[in-house]
Each structure stands twice: as C-alpha cells, then as structure tokens.
Amino acid sequence: MTAARSAETTSRPAKASDKLADYRGRRDPAVTPEPVPPQGPSRTRRRRGAASGPKTFVIQEHHARSLHWDFRLERDGVLVSWAIPKGLPVDNKTNHLAVHTEDHPLEYASFAGSIPKGEYGGGEVIVWDHGTYDELKWSDDEVMVVLHGQRVEGTYVLFATKGHGRGRGKGANRSWMVHRMDDAPVGYEPMPHGLRPMLATLGSLPRDDEAWVYEFKWDGIRALSYVDGGRIHIESRNGNDLTTSFPELRALGEVLGSRQVVLDGEIVALDQSGRPNFQLLQPRIHASDPDKAKRLSGEQPVVYVLFDLLYVDGASLLSQPYVERRRRLESLGLATDKHGHWTLSPQFDGPGTDVLRASDEQGLEGIMAKRRDSEYLPGKRSPSWTKVKNVRTQEVVVGGFTAGEGSRQGRLGSLLLGIYDHDGLRYVGQVGTGFSEASLEDLEGRLRSLVSDRSPFVTPVPRRYESAATWVEPKLVGEVSFSEWTKEGRMRHPSWRGVRDDKDPREVRRES
C-alpha cells in the first residue's frame, strides 16, 4: 500500500451502518493475508442459542514497527480492538497504555501470519492467547470484563483517559488505559528493579573441581537488563542507564516478547581477531546521544554475553542455585542471535586448569569459577564466585596528572593513581602508557573540570611527580594492567586500559 493510499484510507470516516468500513479502508485484500470481508455485516455468525453466552476474546502479539499486543473483544458482530504496547498488566499495581483502534471482523480472532512490509500494520502476527469473557460493564469510556483464557485469567477494566468515544470520527479519543482489578496470580512476584550485580573475589583455582563450573572472564562492562513488555532497560554495575548507548540490544526485548526477565551479563567489543577489547568499548559506553549511539553501533557493534537469570515471569531466582538459574537462562532460547548482538557465555565442567589454559591460549583475561550451589547475592562480593586471571588488572582512582613532554608536549603526560583503604586514597603509582588519541582527548576534557588545589592522597607522592602535578578531585575511575606489586605497594609497569564510569570511586579496593 502506498503512503498516499494509506493517508487517504486512514482518514476516511466510517459509515454508521458499516462497523468495518475503517478496517476495509486500511487494507488491500489483494496484498494482505488478513481476512477482509465484503462490505456489509460480518459473515461470521455466533452459534444458535449462544447470544447470551460468553463471548470470545483474543490477544495477538504483533511485531510491527514496534512490538505491541492487540486485545480484541467480540461484541455486536465485530472484534472491538485496542493496541497495548506492553501487553495486559499482570498485577494491580500498574496501568498500561491501550490505544483504541478500528473494529476488526470476527474472522480475525484466528488470524496469524505475516502482513507485508509497507502495508498497514506490516509485520508478524501470532495468537498469544484466546478464550471467552464475561462482560461486567460496557460504556463509551469504560469496559470491564472477566477474561477466561489459556494464559490470562482475571478481571480487567479499560477506561478512556479523557473525553468519550471509541476512536471513531474527527477528534475522537483513542488513548485508554488498562488496569487489572484483582490480585496477581498466586505466587506471582513483581519484577525487581535497581539490583546491583553479584561480584566475584580474586583468587586461585578451587581444589574441589566437581563443586564448580567455569566460564571465561570477559573484558567488558557488566550490565543488568530488565525486559518487560518487549522493552529492555539496561543498567551498569553502579546503576547508570546504558539503554541509549547500545541501541542494537533493543532487539533482545522484542525477541523475549511478553516475557518478564532480569538478565546479567557482560557487554563486550571484539577486535578483528574476535577477542574482547575494552578500549574499543570506550566510545560506546559514553555515547548518550541517540544519533551518535546509532552511528557507533554500526562502526563498532557489541556482543552482550549473558551468564545469569535473576527473575523470570513472576518468579525471583535469586535464592536458586546457580546451575538452576543457568538452566532457566538456557531455556529462554537466547543462545543464537542472527545478528550476533548477544550470546550465552560458554560453560565448562572443568578441570579448571584446562579452562584456564584455554583462556590464556585465546588471549583472554582469565576465567570465572562459580559454585554450582551458589545463590545470587545482589551487590555483594562472594567467594562463591572466584575470578582467576591470566593478566593482572586493577581498578584505580585518578588523583592528579602531569603535563606531557616530547611528542606529548602540551598534552596529558601521566595520571597519578590511588586506591582506597580505611585511611583514604593511597598513592599506588603513575601511568603514562596505553593511551589512544581518543582516550587522551576524553581524559583531558574530564580532568579539566575536576582540577583541585590540593592532593587527594593520604600517602606521599614521589617528589618528581608531586612538584609537577595538577591535582584533581578523586571522582574518575579507570582500569590498568600491570606486571606486579612492589614492596612499597606500587604497581610496576602499569598501562592504561580505559575509564570505568560503571564504578564508584569509593568502592575501588586493591585486588589481592
């Protein structure tokens, strides 16, 4: 259907005697597989003697330009219809938007298929639920029904947000809300929000291999994802909203459809050899402008490596053992994404020595050992998860910087680094290598706004750096790789890896 024809037909007023005039005017029966009955009353009749019995309802999942659910109630020979972007609410704590649409023929109750791209409502349609309903109230601005479906049971009310009418005619109101009147199904738990990821301790390989499972350690940014009503919200370890920064991950919400889930994983950027590279991820993390984020997603796509499931369809899994959470994660069908935007982290039974060796051979940072029976402890660091590294890395807080020399004259030279302990910020060394041109520009901009007139360190800084230092407020967290710790508690040969906006400076501690 052309844009001109679509505009012409969608503005055509419905005839009072023909409830399906709007429906027919938006569709070309020669193009769409949808049922398009001829002008006049619907040919589908209710069975004899059923006029006072329960009427049918259907909920169709519609993957159009944006995922939504079409809720249709049989009445007066047609299906009165609403488009509900997030589906029917499961509990009575929230209302969901419902947009009143044109009446559909009764034949539409069994329709499932693909509406051609470019046509009105183009996309895939599946029957999500169907059944019968009891009518408790029906007026121009309020409809209350009791649904008896295969997936939905309960009392719901739809109400117009302002004015009256069911979306017909010029100026008619189309915005409604839908509310569940009764309690949620027995055992239903609301989706949690604001969780913080469970953290691992640095250690060595466990001795009791049979009690553990192993995964590779991914060099990226930790991210929890909340999926509800086909929409995804992504948060970093410290609660920063990352949803805009990674637009390619929105498709994960559509794939999960009506499922409610909370996922845990690591967002990584891969280099040309397929290895995670934290520096490649830096521009993506800081892309808060939607247009810039979309452009960068084409230049440097990311992969969301999923490894845990914290909540699914009304049930919290936090107290379940890790192996059960992993089994439920695998049952979601997210192992393969045709676009490569997400995957499940490979899991190995051991021996741990073999997994660690394989990670080293592939140039990975190390491995994670997780006890099979470990519960998920949000925001806590637990020995039930142990990270074993091939490369030493350390989170650090920037407390100052020095000016560059030689080829970097007039630019940033080195960063003065600290780590918090019970006394305050302790100086642990300086780093002057590992910077790309883009990272130098980013750091110079960030540090300019943090300049302070005094040192934030509670321990001495070597005189050669102290005399040339520009101090900054200790608000910027980064990550470095290094060879070893000296007896004085300094890092030997550190190299800059990138900024960690997902970390709180006060949480930065030495990994022993």
C-alpha positions in Angstrom: 0.0 0.0 0.0 1.5 3.4 -0.9 1.9 6.2 1.6 -0.7 8.3 -0.4 -3.2 5.5 -0.4 -2.6 4.8 3.3 -3.1 8.5 4.2 -6.3 8.6 2.1 -7.8 5.5 3.6 -6.9 6.1 7.2 -8.7 9.5 7.1 -11.8 8.1 5.6 -14.7 8.3 8.1 -16.6 5.2 9.0 -20.2 4.8 8.0 -22.5 4.4 10.9 -24.1 1.3 9.3 -20.8 -0.4 8.5 -18.6 -1.0 11.5 -15.8 -2.4 9.4 -15.5 0.5 6.9 -12.4 1.8 8.7 -10.9 -1.7 8.7 -11.5 -2.3 5.0 -10.3 1.1 4.0 -6.9 0.4 5.5 -6.3 -2.9 3.8 -6.0 -4.2 0.2 -7.3 -7.8 0.1 -5.2 -8.5 -2.9 -2.0 -7.8 -0.9 -2.6 -8.7 2.8 -3.4 -12.2 4.0 -5.7 -10.7 6.7 -9.4 -11.6 6.4 -11.2 -8.7 4.5 -14.9 -9.4 4.3 -17.0 -7.6 1.7 -19.0 -4.5 2.7 -21.9 -5.2 5.0 -22.3 -7.2 8.2 -19.7 -9.7 9.1 -20.4 -13.1 7.6 -19.2 -14.9 10.8 -22.3 -15.5 13.0 -22.4 -16.7 16.5 -23.8 -20.2 17.0 -27.5 -20.5 17.5 -28.6 -20.1 21.1 -25.2 -18.5 22.1 -26.4 -14.9 22.1 -26.5 -14.7 25.9 -23.4 -16.9 26.5 -19.8 -15.9 26.9 -18.2 -14.1 24.1 -14.7 -14.6 22.7 -11.6 -12.6 23.2 -8.1 -12.8 21.5 -4.7 -11.3 22.3 -2.4 -11.2 19.3 1.3 -10.5 19.6 2.1 -8.0 16.8 5.8 -7.5 15.7 5.2 -4.3 13.6 7.4 -1.2 13.6 7.2 -1.5 17.4 6.2 -4.6 19.3 2.7 -4.5 20.8 -0.2 -6.7 21.7 -3.7 -6.3 20.1 -6.5 -7.0 22.5 -9.8 -7.8 20.9 -13.3 -8.4 22.4 -16.2 -9.8 20.5 -19.2 -7.5 20.5 -22.1 -6.8 18.2 -20.7 -8.8 15.3 -17.2 -7.4 15.4 -14.0 -7.5 17.4 -13.6 -4.2 19.3 -9.9 -3.7 19.5 -7.1 -2.0 21.4 -3.3 -1.9 20.8 -1.5 -2.3 24.1 2.3 -1.5 23.8 3.3 -3.5 26.9 0.5 -6.1 27.0 -2.0 -6.6 29.8 -0.6 -5.8 33.3 0.0 -8.9 35.4 -0.7 -7.3 38.8 -2.9 -4.4 40.0 0.0 -2.1 40.8 0.3 -0.5 37.4 -1.8 0.7 34.5 -0.7 0.1 30.8 -1.5 2.3 27.9 -4.2 1.0 25.5 -4.8 2.7 22.1 -8.2 2.2 20.7 -8.1 1.0 17.1 -10.6 0.2 14.4 -13.1 -2.7 14.8 -11.9 -6.0 13.2 -14.0 -8.8 11.7 -14.8 -11.8 13.9 -12.7 -13.9 11.4 -9.6 -12.0 12.7 -9.7 -13.9 16.0 -7.9 -16.8 14.4 -5.5 -14.8 12.2 -1.8 -15.4 12.4 0.7 -14.7 9.7 2.9 -12.1 8.1 1.5 -8.8 6.9 3.7 -7.5 4.1 6.1 -4.7 4.8 4.8 -1.3 3.8 1.2 -2.3 4.4 -0.8 -1.0 7.3 0.4 -3.0 10.4 3.1 -4.7 8.4 4.9 -7.4 10.5 4.4 -10.8 12.1 1.2 -11.6 14.0 0.8 -14.6 16.3 -2.2 -15.6 18.5 -0.8 -15.1 22.1 -3.9 -16.1 23.9 -7.6 -16.6 23.3 -10.7 -17.6 25.3 -14.0 -16.3 26.5 -15.0 -13.3 28.6 -17.8 -12.2 30.9 -19.0 -8.6 30.4 -19.4 -6.6 33.7 -19.7 -3.1 32.2 -19.6 -1.6 28.8 -19.9 2.1 28.1 -18.4 4.6 25.7 -15.5 5.3 28.1 -15.2 2.2 30.3 -15.2 -1.5 29.6 -14.9 -4.1 32.4 -14.6 -7.8 31.6 -13.5 -11.1 33.2 -11.2 -13.0 31.0 -11.0 -16.8 30.8 -8.0 -17.6 28.6 -5.3 -20.2 28.4 -2.7 -17.7 29.7 -4.7 -14.9 31.2 -7.4 -15.2 33.9 -8.7 -12.2 35.7 -10.8 -9.0 35.8 -9.7 -6.1 33.7 -11.0 -2.6 33.1 -10.3 -0.4 30.1 -11.0 3.3 30.5 -10.6 6.4 28.3 -8.1 8.9 29.7 -10.2 11.8 28.6 -13.4 12.6 26.8 -15.6 9.9 25.4 -15.8 7.7 22.3 -14.0 4.7 20.9 -11.7 6.4 18.4 -14.2 6.9 15.6 -14.7 10.3 13.9 -12.8 13.5 13.9 -11.3 14.4 17.3 -12.5 11.1 18.9 -10.3 10.0 21.9 -8.1 7.0 21.2 -6.0 6.9 24.4 -7.2 4.5 27.0 -5.6 2.7 29.9 -6.0 -0.9 31.1 -5.9 -2.0 34.7 -6.1 -5.4 36.4 -8.8 -5.3 39.1 -8.0 -8.4 41.1 -4.8 -9.7 42.7 -2.0 -11.2 40.6 -1.9 -15.0 40.1 -0.9 -16.9 43.2 2.9 -17.0 43.7 3.5 -14.0 41.4 6.3 -11.8 42.5 6.7 -8.3 40.9 9.8 -7.7 38.8 12.6 -6.2 41.0 14.4 -3.0 39.9 17.6 -1.3 41.0 19.5 -4.5 41.6 23.3 -4.5 41.7 25.4 -7.3 40.2 26.9 -10.0 42.4 30.6 -9.6 42.5 33.5 -12.2 42.5 36.6 -12.3 44.6 40.1 -12.6 43.1 41.7 -16.0 43.9 43.1 -19.2 42.6 41.6 -22.3 41.1 39.4 -24.3 43.5 40.6 -27.7 44.6 37.2 -29.4 44.6 36.5 -29.2 40.8 33.3 -31.2 41.0 31.6 -28.4 43.1 32.3 -25.7 40.5 31.5 -24.7 36.9 33.8 -22.5 34.8 33.3 -19.6 32.3 35.7 -17.3 30.5 36.2 -13.9 32.0 35.0 -11.2 29.6 36.8 -7.9 29.2 33.8 -5.6 29.0 31.3 -3.8 31.1 28.9 -5.6 33.5 25.2 -4.9 32.7 21.9 -6.0 34.2 18.9 -5.9 31.8 15.3 -5.6 32.7 12.9 -6.8 30.0 9.2 -6.2 30.3 6.5 -5.9 27.6 9.1 -6.3 24.8 11.1 -3.3 26.0 14.6 -3.5 27.5 16.2 -1.3 30.1 20.0 -1.8 30.6 21.9 -0.6 33.7 25.6 -0.6 34.5 27.1 -2.0 37.7 26.5 1.3 39.6 23.0 1.9 38.1 23.9 4.1 35.2 21.3 3.9 32.3 23.1 2.3 29.3 20.0 1.6 27.2 20.6 4.5 24.8 24.3 3.7 24.4 23.6 0.2 22.9 20.6 0.5 20.5 21.4 -2.9 18.9 20.4 -4.6 22.1 16.8 -3.4 21.9 16.0 -6.3 19.7 16.6 -8.6 22.7 13.4 -7.2 24.2 11.4 -7.9 21.1 12.7 -11.5 20.9 11.6 -12.1 24.5 8.2 -10.7 23.7 5.8 -10.9 26.6 8.3 -12.5 29.0 9.4 -10.6 32.1 13.1 -11.3 32.8 16.1 -9.8 34.5 19.4 -10.8 32.9 23.0 -10.5 34.0 25.9 -10.4 31.6 28.9 -8.5 30.1 28.8 -6.1 27.2 32.0 -6.6 25.1 33.5 -5.2 22.0 35.5 -7.6 19.8 38.6 -6.7 17.8 39.4 -8.1 14.3 40.6 -11.4 15.8 37.4 -11.9 17.7 38.9 -11.1 21.1 37.3 -8.7 23.7 39.0 -5.3 23.7 38.0 -3.0 26.5 39.4 0.1 24.8 37.2 -0.5 21.7 34.2 -0.4 24.1 35.1 3.1 25.5 33.3 5.3 22.8 30.2 3.1 23.1 29.9 3.4 26.8 29.9 7.2 26.7 27.6 7.6 23.7 24.5 9.1 25.4 23.2 10.9 22.3 20.8 8.5 20.3 22.0 9.5 16.9 25.7 9.1 17.9 25.0 5.8 19.6 23.2 4.5 16.4 26.2 5.6 14.3 28.7 4.0 16.6 26.7 0.7 16.8 27.3 0.3 13.0 31.0 1.1 13.3 31.8 -0.9 16.5 29.0 -3.3 17.3 28.9 -5.1 20.7 28.0 -8.5 22.0 26.0 -9.0 25.2 27.5 -12.1 26.8 24.7 -13.5 29.0 25.5 -15.7 32.0 22.8 -15.4 34.6 19.0 -15.1 35.0 17.7 -13.4 38.2 14.0 -13.2 37.5 11.5 -14.7 35.0 7.8 -14.4 34.6 6.8 -13.6 38.1 9.4 -15.7 39.9 12.6 -14.5 41.6 15.5 -16.9 41.1 17.9 -15.1 43.5 17.8 -18.0 46.0 18.0 -20.7 43.4 21.4 -22.5 42.9 23.5 -21.2 40.0 23.0 -24.4 37.9 19.3 -24.0 38.1 19.4 -20.3 37.1 21.7 -21.3 34.2 19.2 -24.0 33.1 16.4 -21.5 33.1 18.6 -19.0 31.2 19.3 -21.6 28.5 15.5 -22.3 28.2 14.8 -18.8 27.0 16.3 -19.6 23.6 18.8 -16.8 23.5 21.9 -18.9 22.6 21.8 -17.8 18.9 21.2 -14.3 17.6 21.3 -14.0 13.8 22.8 -10.5 14.1 25.4 -11.6 16.7 24.4 -9.0 19.2 24.0 -11.4 22.1 25.1 -14.9 23.1 25.3 -17.2 26.1 28.7 -17.4 27.9 30.2 -20.9 27.3 30.2 -23.0 30.4 32.6 -25.8 31.3 32.6 -28.5 34.0 36.4 -28.5 34.3 39.1 -29.4 35.1 39.6 -25.7 35.9 43.3 -26.0 34.9 42.2 -26.9 31.3 39.8 -24.0 31.1 42.3 -21.5 32.5 44.9 -22.8 29.9 42.4 -22.4 27.1 41.6 -18.8 28.1 45.3 -18.0 28.1 45.8 -19.5 24.7 42.9 -17.5 23.3 44.3 -14.2 24.8 41.5 -13.8 27.3 41.8 -12.1 30.7 41.1 -15.3 32.7 38.2 -17.4 33.9 35.3 -17.3 36.4 34.8 -20.2 38.8 31.2 -20.4 40.2 30.0 -22.8 42.8 27.1 -24.9 41.4 25.0 -24.3 44.5 25.7 -20.5 44.8 22.8 -18.2 45.4 22.8 -14.8 43.7 23.7 -12.1 46.2 22.9 -8.7 44.6 25.7 -6.1 45.2 27.8 -8.4 47.3 31.3 -9.8 46.7 31.3 -13.5 47.4 33.9 -16.3 47.5 31.3 -18.5 45.8 32.3 -16.7 42.6 36.1 -16.6 42.1 37.9 -14.9 39.2 41.3 -16.4 38.2 43.3 -14.0 36.0 45.9 -14.6 33.3 46.6 -10.8 33.2 46.8 -8.6 36.3 44.4 -5.7 36.1 43.4 -3.2 38.8 40.7 -0.5 39.1 42.2 2.8 40.1 41.1 6.4 41.1 42.8 9.3 39.3 44.1 11.8 41.9 46.2 14.1 39.6 48.1 14.3 36.4 51.3 15.7 34.9 52.0 17.5 31.7 53.4 15.7 28.7 56.9 16.0 27.3 58.5 15.4 23.9 55.9 14.2 21.4 53.2 14.8 24.0 54.2 18.3 25.0 51.2 20.4 25.7 49.1 17.3 26.2 48.4 15.0 29.1 51.6 13.2 30.3 50.7 10.7 33.0 48.0 10.1 35.6 48.6 9.8 39.3 46.7 6.8 40.7 45.3 5.8 44.0 43.3 3.0 45.7 41.1 3.5 48.7 41.6 1.7 52.1 40.3 2.5 55.6 42.6 5.6 55.8 41.6 7.2 52.5 43.1 7.3 49.0 46.6 5.8 48.9 49.0 6.6 46.1 49.9 3.4 44.1 51.7 4.7 41.0 51.5 6.7 37.8 50.6 5.6 34.3 51.8 7.2 31.1 51.2 4.5 28.5 48.3 2.8 26.9 46.5 6.0 25.8 45.0 6.3 22.3 44.4 9.7 20.8 40.7 9.5 21.5 41.3 8.5 25.1 43.7 11.3 25.7 41.2 13.9 24.4 38.5 12.3 26.6 40.7 12.3 29.7 41.8 15.9 29.1 38.2 17.0 28.9 37.1 15.1 32.0 40.1 16.2 34.2 39.8 19.9 33.3 36.5 20.1 35.2 37.9 18.2 38.3 41.1 20.4 39.0 41.6 21.0 42.7 44.1 23.0 44.8 45.2 20.1 47.0 46.3 16.5 46.8 43.6 13.9 47.5 46.2 11.3 48.5 46.8 10.4 52.2 50.2 8.9 51.4 53.2 10.6 49.9 53.6 11.0 46.2 57.2 10.8 44.8 58.7 14.3 44.6 59.4 14.2 40.9 55.6 13.8 40.3 54.4 15.9 43.2 56.3 19.0 42.1 54.8 18.8 38.6 51.3 17.6 39.5 48.0 19.1 38.9 45.6 17.7 41.5 42.0 16.7 40.7 39.0 15.6 42.8 39.1 11.8 43.1 36.0 11.1 41.0 37.4 9.5 37.9 37.8 5.7 37.9 39.9 3.8 35.4 41.5 0.4 34.9 45.1 -0.5 34.3 47.1 -3.7 33.6 50.4 -4.1 35.3 53.1 -6.7 36.0 53.3 -6.9 39.8 53.0 -5.1 43.1 56.2 -3.7 44.6 57.1 -4.0 48.3 56.1 -0.3 48.7 52.6 -1.1 47.4 53.1 0.4 44.0 52.2 -1.1 40.6 55.1 -2.0 38.3 54.8 -1.1 34.6 51.1 -0.1 34.6 49.3 0.5 31.2 46.0 2.4 30.9 43.0 0.3 29.7 40.2 2.8 30.0 37.7 4.8 32.0 35.2 2.9 34.2 32.1 5.0 34.6 30.4 2.0 36.0 32.4 2.0 39.1 32.1 4.2 42.3 35.5 5.6 43.4 34.8 4.7 47.0 34.4 1.1 46.0 37.8 0.8 44.4 40.0 -1.6 46.5 43.2 -3.4 45.9 42.7 -6.9 44.4 44.9 -9.2 46.4 
